[in-house]
């Protein structure tokens, strides 16, 4: 009788251990399934990026603005050189008159020096105004360029549904497969050319 009781206890213990072990395996399986389900429901953000330098280099509007800014800077340089040459020439004529005793009175010398100083002041004011106007035009062009790119990307993303579109400069590394720069440039140029032909 004692042997059968011991066997019964051993059998009961074995079935309990097996049941507990089965429950532990089942619990582990349930936990793994729950983790997998969370991973499936929690998807990674759908992000793409563009290279801003490439957009600036290849978007026709950006290229047109770059050419306009180079022309404006050239205009300032030409004006500065022209005014400088004019002032220098007049200063040289004053010096020549002084050497050859061309001034008959101190008043005529003072009048030329006043004119020389006024030419310098007027040239400085003219160049400053030209620079200020150019800076305002360039700032306006930059705003227009930024608005154009931003508005296009918003329209583009309505069909693509990305969670975010970043500039490449915003990060250290992006997978090259996420690069949509060419699509953006092609779309921007297609839209810009349509506007230009109106």
DAFENQUI-V183244 format. One line per field, one symbol per residue. ss: DSSP state (h for helix, s for strand, l for the rest). burial: + if it has 16 or more other ideal C-beta (glycine too) atoms within 10 Angstrom, else -. A space follows every 10 residues. Layout:
ss: ???
burial: ???
//
This chain:
ss: lhhhhhhhhh hhhhhhhhhh hhhhhhhhhh hhhhhhhhhh hlllllssss lhhhhhhhlh hhhhhhhhhh hhhhhhhhhh hhhhhhhhhh hhhhhhhhhl lllllhhhhh hhhhhhhhhh hhhhhhhhhh hhhhhhhhhh hhhhhhhhhh hhhhhhhhhh lllsssshhh lllllhhhsl hhhhhhhhhh hhhhhhll
burial: ---------- ---------- ---------- ---------- -------+++ ++--++-+++ ++--+----- -+-------+ --+---+--- ---+------ ---------- -+-------- --+---+--- ---+------ +---+--++- -++--+---- -+--+--+-- --------++ +--++-++-- ++------
//
